[in-house]
């Protein structure tokens, strides 16, 4: 939601570029085709070298000096031929027919056409440089004035939005700074009194927009210091991310104004960037350094609270990783391999079970395979959300620094699907020559071992997030729930058949 709000306030570079293209097109004249010119010549035949049609040729940007010089040379040659009497030594020249004269005129015009570009610039006029923004309307054409008026609208929109967000950031930082001072007092009180909360308070997370600004010291004393420190860390992360977005917003828009004004200078041969950038540089979103100060102060508080030794340590921890250009070739390849192995295994298992009338064994595996298909379809939905630019990570309150891409998520679910399909095939064919009831039991144990693996492999953070969410869902009657637990519980309601199959699993064993 926040990123979409910023997208609406960026400079309308595309719209400004369209206006600039209109300015560029207005400086060009479309020439007539040679066929049109030939028809004009045929309609009014004249003597060679003095064609009125040629003198009124529509190419306004052809150098008229070269044409006049050529006409003068032809006139001089004709005058000399009239004055000088022909002798016997002069060759006899055949008289040119009117049609031949017309064709020669056309060839001559066509040769000039090939020497100039297809879109010819109008007569070059030395334009006066822009003196100031106050004299723009008197110096520029209407379309160029419209371009600068659009720039003014964009500049006001960007500057107003930046000032609003910067003011909000300062207020937010004041609350964080106040909480930091109170947290230090709470730490001192905890060291002297060492209050301990009950076991439920460690799982409970208070949902409060002002998590970083408790009103009184009495409220702080009632909260466990560890829990308050954890919520303070989350508040600092979110605040620093907002400051990063605001700084990125400032840099992108400043660069956008520079680039579009450079294009204006290239098209019009004027000094628009030199004049207008002075106005841009005087605005708050360019001149203000408050964002940099807020970032430094936030890094200082983070170091004091969480034992950082330098500013670089705080920046490394607080900076949001840029995953837009990260590739996921290996997870995609592995997902394809897992699904490619799972599909034929499931097909052969179904084929053999139906042929041997052993469909009763498939009822249990149907309950185990349904969650995998559900999780795989969620991965497809995540792909659709990503393509539609729906910020589902913000909606589901995922950590922006530690979350899975949809390709990584599909890799986990496709691996689980492969385990279920292989177990189904092994049970139907009795691949390992063991008793049939042990196959589903072994499958459940393997799945639990993968999900609960304590080692930091196979997306440990994501598995840990899921297990904690599942555990909080199970004890939801005793604690406050979050949106994560609500979503997990909602999907579990769709798996009633799976829970029924798990109930009869001990009977098979």
C-alpha positions as CSV (number, residue, x, y, z in Angstrom):
1,X,0.0,0.0,0.0
2,X,2.8,2.4,0.9
3,X,4.8,1.6,-2.2
4,X,1.7,2.1,-4.4
5,X,1.2,5.5,-2.7
6,X,4.8,6.5,-3.6
7,X,4.3,5.3,-7.2
8,X,1.4,7.7,-7.6
9,X,3.5,10.7,-6.5
10,X,6.6,10.1,-8.8
11,X,7.3,12.5,-11.6
12,X,5.1,11.8,-14.7
13,X,8.1,11.2,-16.9
14,X,6.1,9.5,-19.6
15,X,3.6,12.4,-19.9
16,X,6.4,15.0,-20.1
17,X,8.2,13.0,-22.7
18,X,5.0,13.0,-24.8
19,X,4.9,16.8,-24.6
20,X,8.6,16.9,-25.6
21,X,7.9,14.7,-28.7
22,X,5.1,17.1,-29.7
23,X,7.6,20.0,-29.5
24,X,10.0,18.0,-31.6
25,X,7.4,17.2,-34.3
26,X,6.4,20.8,-34.6
27,X,9.9,21.8,-35.6
28,X,9.8,19.5,-38.7
29,X,8.1,19.9,-42.1
30,X,6.9,17.0,-44.1
31,X,8.2,17.2,-47.7
32,X,6.2,16.3,-50.8
33,X,7.0,13.1,-52.7
34,X,8.9,13.1,-56.0
35,X,5.7,11.9,-57.7
36,X,3.9,15.0,-56.6
37,X,6.7,17.2,-57.8
38,X,6.8,15.5,-61.2
39,X,3.1,16.2,-61.7
40,X,3.7,19.8,-60.9
41,X,6.5,20.0,-63.4
42,X,4.3,18.4,-66.1
43,X,1.5,20.8,-65.6
44,X,3.6,23.9,-66.3
45,X,6.5,23.1,-68.7
46,X,9.1,25.8,-69.0
47,X,12.6,26.1,-70.5
48,X,15.3,24.1,-68.9
49,X,16.9,25.9,-65.9
50,X,14.1,28.3,-65.4
51,X,11.2,26.1,-64.2
52,X,8.8,28.0,-62.0
53,X,7.8,24.7,-60.4
54,X,11.4,24.0,-59.4
55,X,11.8,27.5,-58.0
56,X,8.8,26.9,-55.8
57,X,10.0,23.5,-54.7
58,X,8.7,22.7,-51.2
59,X,12.0,21.8,-49.6
60,X,12.4,24.9,-47.4
61,X,15.6,23.5,-45.7
62,X,17.6,22.9,-48.9
63,X,20.4,25.3,-49.2
64,X,19.0,28.0,-51.6
65,X,22.5,29.3,-52.3
66,X,23.4,26.0,-54.2
67,X,20.2,26.1,-56.2
68,X,20.6,29.8,-57.2
69,X,24.3,29.2,-58.1
70,X,23.4,26.4,-60.4
71,X,20.6,28.4,-62.0
72,X,23.1,31.3,-62.6
73,X,25.6,28.9,-64.2
74,X,22.9,27.6,-66.6
75,X,21.8,31.1,-67.5
76,X,25.4,32.2,-68.2
77,X,26.0,29.3,-70.5
78,X,22.8,30.0,-72.4
79,X,23.7,33.7,-72.8
80,X,27.2,32.8,-74.1
81,X,25.7,30.3,-76.6
82,X,23.3,33.0,-77.9
83,X,26.1,35.7,-78.3
84,X,28.6,33.4,-80.0
85,X,27.8,32.4,-83.5
86,X,28.1,28.7,-84.3
87,X,31.1,27.6,-86.4
88,X,31.7,24.5,-88.5
89,X,33.8,23.1,-85.7
90,X,30.9,23.1,-83.2
91,X,29.1,19.8,-82.9
92,X,25.5,19.8,-84.0
93,X,23.3,19.4,-80.8
94,X,19.9,18.0,-81.2
95,X,17.0,20.1,-79.9
96,X,15.4,18.9,-76.7
97,X,11.8,18.0,-76.7
98,X,9.4,19.4,-73.9
99,X,9.0,15.9,-72.4
100,X,12.8,15.5,-72.2
101,X,13.0,18.9,-70.4
102,X,10.4,17.8,-67.9
103,X,12.2,14.5,-67.2
104,X,15.5,16.3,-66.7
105,X,13.9,18.7,-64.2
106,X,12.5,15.7,-62.3
107,X,15.9,13.9,-62.2
108,X,17.5,17.1,-61.0
109,X,14.9,17.5,-58.2
110,X,15.1,13.8,-57.2
111,X,18.9,14.0,-56.9
112,X,18.5,16.9,-54.5
113,X,15.9,14.8,-52.6
114,X,18.4,12.0,-51.9
115,X,20.9,14.4,-50.4
116,X,18.6,15.5,-47.5
117,X,16.9,13.5,-44.7
118,X,13.4,12.4,-45.1
119,X,12.2,14.8,-42.4
120,X,13.7,18.2,-43.0
121,X,14.3,20.8,-40.3
122,X,12.8,24.1,-41.1
123,X,14.9,27.2,-41.7
124,X,17.3,27.4,-38.8
125,X,16.6,30.5,-36.7
126,X,19.1,31.6,-34.0
127,X,17.0,31.6,-30.9
128,X,17.6,33.8,-27.9
129,X,18.7,31.9,-24.7
130,X,16.2,31.8,-21.9
131,X,17.0,34.7,-19.5
132,X,14.8,33.7,-16.6
133,X,11.6,31.8,-15.8
134,X,9.6,35.0,-15.8
135,X,10.3,35.7,-19.5
136,X,9.4,32.2,-20.7
137,X,6.0,33.1,-22.1
138,X,7.5,35.9,-24.2
139,X,10.5,33.9,-25.5
140,X,9.1,30.4,-26.1
141,X,6.4,28.9,-28.4
142,X,3.0,27.9,-26.9
143,X,3.9,24.1,-26.8
144,X,7.1,24.9,-25.0
145,X,5.4,27.0,-22.5
146,X,2.9,24.2,-21.9
147,X,5.9,21.9,-21.2
148,X,7.2,24.2,-18.5
149,X,3.7,24.6,-17.0
150,X,3.5,20.8,-16.7
151,X,6.9,20.8,-15.0
152,X,5.6,23.3,-12.5
153,X,2.6,21.0,-11.7
154,X,4.9,18.0,-11.2
155,X,7.3,19.9,-9.1
156,X,4.6,21.2,-6.8
157,X,3.1,17.7,-6.5
158,X,6.4,16.1,-5.6
159,X,7.5,18.8,-3.2
160,X,4.2,18.8,-1.3
161,X,4.2,15.1,-0.9
162,X,7.9,15.1,0.3
163,X,7.3,17.8,2.9
164,X,4.3,15.8,4.2
165,X,6.2,12.6,4.5
166,X,9.2,14.3,6.0
167,X,7.0,15.9,8.7
168,X,5.5,12.5,9.5
169,X,9.0,10.9,9.7
170,X,10.1,13.6,12.2
171,X,7.1,12.9,14.4
172,X,7.6,9.2,14.2
173,X,11.3,9.6,15.1
174,X,10.4,11.7,18.1
175,X,8.2,8.8,19.4
176,X,11.0,6.3,18.8
177,X,13.5,8.5,20.6
178,X,11.1,8.9,23.6
179,X,10.6,5.2,23.7
180,X,14.4,4.7,23.6
181,X,14.8,6.9,26.7
182,X,12.0,5.1,28.5
183,X,13.4,1.7,27.5
184,X,16.7,2.6,29.1
185,X,14.8,3.5,32.3
186,X,12.9,0.1,32.1
187,X,16.2,-1.7,31.7
188,X,17.6,-0.1,34.8
189,X,14.4,-1.0,36.7
190,X,14.6,-4.6,35.5
191,X,18.1,-4.9,36.6
192,X,17.1,-3.8,40.1
193,X,13.7,-5.6,40.4
194,X,14.0,-8.3,37.8
195,X,10.3,-8.7,37.1
196,X,9.3,-11.8,35.2
197,X,6.1,-12.3,33.3
198,X,4.2,-15.5,33.0
199,X,4.7,-18.0,30.1
200,X,1.8,-16.6,28.0
201,X,3.3,-13.1,27.9
202,X,6.3,-14.4,25.8
203,X,3.9,-15.6,23.1
204,X,1.6,-12.6,23.2
205,X,2.3,-9.7,20.9
206,X,0.3,-6.5,21.5
207,X,-1.2,-5.1,18.3
208,X,-0.8,-1.3,18.7
209,X,0.0,1.2,16.0
210,X,1.9,3.3,18.6
211,X,4.1,0.4,19.7
212,X,7.1,2.6,20.1
213,X,5.5,5.2,22.4
214,X,3.9,4.0,25.6
215,X,2.3,6.8,27.5
216,X,3.5,6.3,31.0
217,X,6.4,4.6,32.9
218,X,3.8,2.4,34.7
219,X,2.8,0.8,31.4
220,X,6.5,0.1,30.6
221,X,7.0,-1.5,34.0
222,X,4.1,-3.9,33.4
223,X,5.7,-5.1,30.1
224,X,8.6,-7.5,30.1
225,X,11.8,-5.8,29.0
226,X,12.6,-8.5,26.5
227,X,9.3,-8.1,24.8
228,X,9.5,-4.3,24.8
229,X,13.0,-4.5,23.3
230,X,11.7,-6.9,20.6
231,X,8.8,-4.5,19.7
232,X,11.2,-1.6,19.7
233,X,13.4,-3.4,17.2
234,X,10.5,-4.0,14.9
235,X,9.5,-0.3,15.1
236,X,13.0,0.8,14.2
237,X,13.1,-1.5,11.2
238,X,9.8,-0.3,9.9
239,X,10.8,3.4,10.4
240,X,14.2,2.9,8.7
241,X,12.5,1.3,5.8
242,X,10.1,4.3,5.4
243,X,13.1,6.6,5.5
244,X,14.8,4.6,2.8
245,X,11.8,4.9,0.6
246,X,11.6,8.6,1.2
247,X,15.2,9.1,0.3
248,X,14.8,6.9,-2.8
249,X,11.8,9.0,-3.8
250,X,13.8,12.2,-3.5
251,X,16.7,10.9,-5.6
252,X,14.6,9.4,-8.4
253,X,12.5,12.5,-8.9
254,X,15.6,14.8,-8.9
255,X,17.2,12.6,-11.5
256,X,13.9,12.6,-13.5
257,X,13.9,16.4,-13.7
258,X,17.5,16.5,-14.8
259,X,17.0,13.9,-17.5
260,X,13.8,15.4,-19.0
261,X,15.4,18.9,-19.1
262,X,18.5,17.6,-20.8
263,X,16.2,16.2,-23.5
264,X,14.5,19.5,-23.8
265,X,17.8,21.2,-24.4
266,X,18.7,18.7,-27.0
267,X,15.4,19.2,-28.9
268,X,15.1,23.0,-28.7
269,X,18.8,24.0,-28.5
270,X,18.0,26.1,-25.5
271,X,19.3,26.4,-22.0
272,X,16.2,25.0,-20.2
273,X,18.0,22.8,-17.8
274,X,20.3,25.5,-16.7
275,X,17.4,27.8,-15.9
276,X,14.8,25.5,-14.5
277,X,17.1,23.3,-12.4
278,X,17.9,26.4,-10.3
279,X,14.2,26.4,-9.3
280,X,14.2,22.6,-8.6
281,X,17.3,22.8,-6.4
282,X,15.6,25.4,-4.2
283,X,12.8,23.0,-3.3
284,X,12.6,21.1,0.0
285,X,12.9,17.6,-1.6
286,X,16.3,18.5,-3.0
287,X,17.7,21.0,-0.5
288,X,16.5,19.4,2.7
289,X,19.0,17.1,4.5
290,X,16.7,16.1,7.3
291,X,16.3,12.6,6.0
292,X,20.0,11.9,6.2
293,X,20.0,13.2,9.8
294,X,17.1,10.9,10.7
295,X,18.9,7.9,9.2
296,X,22.1,8.7,11.3
297,X,20.1,9.2,14.5
298,X,18.2,5.9,13.9
299,X,21.4,4.0,13.3
300,X,22.8,5.5,16.6
301,X,19.8,4.3,18.6
302,X,20.0,0.9,17.0
303,X,23.7,0.5,17.9
304,X,22.9,1.6,21.5
305,X,20.1,-0.9,21.9
306,X,21.5,-3.9,20.1
307,X,25.2,-3.7,20.7
308,X,26.4,-2.4,17.4
309,X,30.0,-1.2,17.3
310,X,29.8,1.1,14.3
311,X,27.5,2.9,11.9
312,X,28.3,0.4,9.1
313,X,27.0,-2.4,11.3
314,X,23.7,-0.6,11.9
315,X,23.3,0.2,8.2
316,X,23.9,-3.5,7.3
317,X,21.3,-4.7,9.7
318,X,18.7,-2.0,8.9
319,X,19.0,-1.7,5.2
320,X,16.3,-3.5,3.3
321,X,17.8,-6.0,0.8
322,X,17.1,-5.3,-2.9
323,X,15.6,-8.4,-4.4
324,X,14.2,-7.0,-7.6
325,X,17.3,-8.1,-9.6
326,X,17.9,-11.4,-7.8
327,X,17.6,-14.5,-9.9
328,X,16.0,-17.8,-8.8
329,X,17.2,-20.2,-11.4
330,X,18.2,-23.0,-9.1
331,X,14.9,-23.1,-7.1
332,X,12.9,-23.0,-10.4
333,X,15.0,-25.9,-11.8
334,X,14.6,-27.9,-8.6
335,X,10.9,-27.3,-8.5
336,X,10.5,-28.5,-12.1
337,X,12.5,-31.7,-11.2
338,X,10.4,-32.4,-8.1
339,X,7.1,-31.9,-10.0
340,X,8.4,-33.9,-13.0
341,X,9.2,-36.9,-10.7
342,X,6.0,-36.6,-8.7
343,X,3.6,-36.6,-11.6
344,X,4.6,-40.0,-13.2
345,X,4.9,-41.6,-9.7
346,X,1.4,-40.6,-8.8
347,X,0.0,-41.7,-12.2
348,X,1.6,-45.1,-12.0
349,X,0.4,-45.5,-8.4
350,X,-3.2,-44.7,-9.4
351,X,-2.9,-47.0,-12.4
352,X,-1.6,-50.0,-10.4
353,X,-4.0,-49.5,-7.5
354,X,-7.1,-49.3,-9.8
355,X,-6.0,-52.4,-11.8
356,X,-5.4,-54.4,-8.6
357,X,-8.6,-53.1,-6.9
358,X,-6.5,-51.6,-4.1
359,X,-8.2,-48.2,-4.0
360,X,-8.8,-48.5,-0.2
361,X,-5.1,-47.7,0.3
362,X,-5.4,-44.5,-1.7
363,X,-8.0,-43.0,0.7
364,X,-5.3,-42.4,3.3
365,X,-2.9,-40.9,0.8
366,X,-5.6,-38.7,-0.6
367,X,-5.8,-37.0,2.8
368,X,-2.0,-36.6,2.8
369,X,-1.7,-35.2,-0.7
370,X,-4.5,-32.6,-0.4
371,X,-2.4,-30.2,1.8
372,X,0.4,-30.4,-0.7
373,X,-1.9,-29.5,-3.6
374,X,-3.4,-26.7,-1.5
375,X,0.1,-25.3,-0.7
376,X,1.1,-25.6,-4.4
377,X,-2.0,-23.6,-5.5
378,X,-1.1,-20.9,-3.0
379,X,2.3,-20.7,-4.7
380,X,0.4,-20.1,-8.0
381,X,-1.6,-17.4,-6.4
382,X,1.6,-15.8,-5.1
383,X,2.8,-15.8,-8.7
384,X,-0.3,-14.0,-9.9
385,X,-0.1,-11.5,-7.1
386,X,3.5,-10.7,-8.1
387,X,2.6,-10.2,-11.7
388,X,-0.3,-7.9,-10.8
389,X,2.0,-6.0,-8.4
390,X,-0.1,-6.8,-5.3
391,X,2.0,-6.3,-2.2
392,X,0.9,-9.5,-0.5
393,X,4.0,-9.4,1.8
394,X,2.7,-6.2,3.3
395,X,-0.9,-7.6,3.6
396,X,0.3,-10.7,5.4
397,X,2.7,-8.7,7.5
398,X,5.8,-10.6,6.4
399,X,9.2,-9.4,7.4
400,X,10.5,-7.4,4.4
401,X,14.1,-8.6,5.1
402,X,13.3,-12.3,5.5
403,X,10.7,-13.7,3.2
404,X,10.5,-16.1,0.4
405,X,10.0,-15.4,-3.2
406,X,7.1,-17.4,-4.8
407,X,9.7,-19.6,-6.6
408,X,11.4,-20.5,-3.4
409,X,8.0,-21.3,-1.8
410,X,7.0,-23.5,-4.7
411,X,10.3,-25.4,-4.3
412,X,9.3,-26.4,-0.7
413,X,5.8,-27.4,-1.6
414,X,6.8,-29.4,-4.7
415,X,9.4,-31.3,-2.6
416,X,6.7,-32.2,-0.1
417,X,4.5,-33.3,-3.0
418,X,7.3,-35.5,-4.3
419,X,7.6,-37.2,-0.9
420,X,3.9,-38.0,-0.8
421,X,3.8,-39.3,-4.4
422,X,6.8,-41.5,-3.9
423,X,5.4,-42.9,-0.7
424,X,2.1,-43.7,-2.5
425,X,3.9,-45.5,-5.4
426,X,6.1,-47.4,-2.9
427,X,3.1,-48.5,-0.9
428,X,1.1,-49.6,-3.9
429,X,4.0,-51.6,-5.4
430,X,5.5,-52.6,-2.0
431,X,8.8,-51.3,-3.3
432,X,10.8,-51.9,-0.1
433,X,9.1,-55.2,0.9
434,X,7.8,-53.9,4.2
435,X,4.3,-54.1,5.7
436,X,1.8,-51.7,4.1
437,X,0.7,-49.9,7.2
438,X,4.2,-48.6,7.8
439,X,4.4,-46.6,4.6
440,X,2.1,-43.7,5.6
441,X,3.5,-43.7,9.1
442,X,7.1,-43.3,7.7
443,X,5.8,-40.6,5.3
444,X,4.4,-38.5,8.2
445,X,7.6,-38.9,10.2
446,X,9.7,-37.8,7.2
447,X,7.5,-34.7,6.6
448,X,7.6,-33.7,10.2
449,X,11.4,-34.2,10.2
450,X,11.8,-31.8,7.2
451,X,9.5,-29.2,8.7
452,X,10.9,-29.3,12.2
453,X,14.6,-29.6,11.2
454,X,16.6,-27.4,13.6
455,X,19.5,-26.9,11.2
456,X,19.6,-23.7,9.2
457,X,19.1,-25.4,5.9
458,X,16.2,-25.6,3.4
459,X,14.7,-22.2,4.2
460,X,15.0,-22.3,8.0
461,X,13.5,-18.9,8.6
462,X,10.3,-19.7,6.6
463,X,9.9,-23.1,8.3
464,X,10.3,-21.5,11.7
465,X,7.8,-18.8,10.8
466,X,5.3,-21.5,9.8
467,X,5.8,-23.7,12.9
468,X,5.4,-20.7,15.3
469,X,2.3,-19.6,13.5
470,X,0.9,-23.1,13.7
471,X,1.7,-23.3,17.4
472,X,0.1,-19.9,18.1
473,X,-3.0,-21.1,16.3
474,X,-3.3,-24.2,18.5
475,X,-3.2,-22.0,21.7
476,X,-5.2,-19.2,20.2
477,X,-8.0,-19.5,22.9
478,X,-5.4,-18.3,25.5
479,X,-3.5,-15.6,23.5
480,X,-4.2,-12.8,21.1
481,X,-4.0,-13.9,17.5
482,X,-2.5,-12.1,14.5
483,X,-3.5,-12.2,10.8
484,X,-1.0,-15.0,10.3
485,X,-2.8,-17.3,12.7
486,X,-6.1,-16.4,11.2
487,X,-5.0,-17.3,7.6
488,X,-3.5,-20.6,8.7
489,X,-6.6,-21.6,10.6
490,X,-8.8,-20.6,7.7
491,X,-6.8,-22.9,5.4
492,X,-6.9,-25.7,7.9
493,X,-10.8,-25.6,7.8
494,X,-10.5,-26.6,4.2
495,X,-8.6,-29.8,5.1
496,X,-11.2,-31.6,7.1
497,X,-10.7,-34.8,5.0
498,X,-6.9,-34.6,5.8
499,X,-7.6,-34.5,9.6
500,X,-10.0,-37.4,9.3
501,X,-7.3,-39.4,7.5
502,X,-4.8,-38.6,10.2
503,X,-7.2,-39.9,12.8
504,X,-7.3,-43.3,11.3
505,X,-3.5,-43.5,10.7
506,X,-2.9,-45.3,14.0
507,X,-5.4,-47.9,13.0
508,X,-3.3,-48.7,9.9
509,X,-0.2,-49.1,12.1
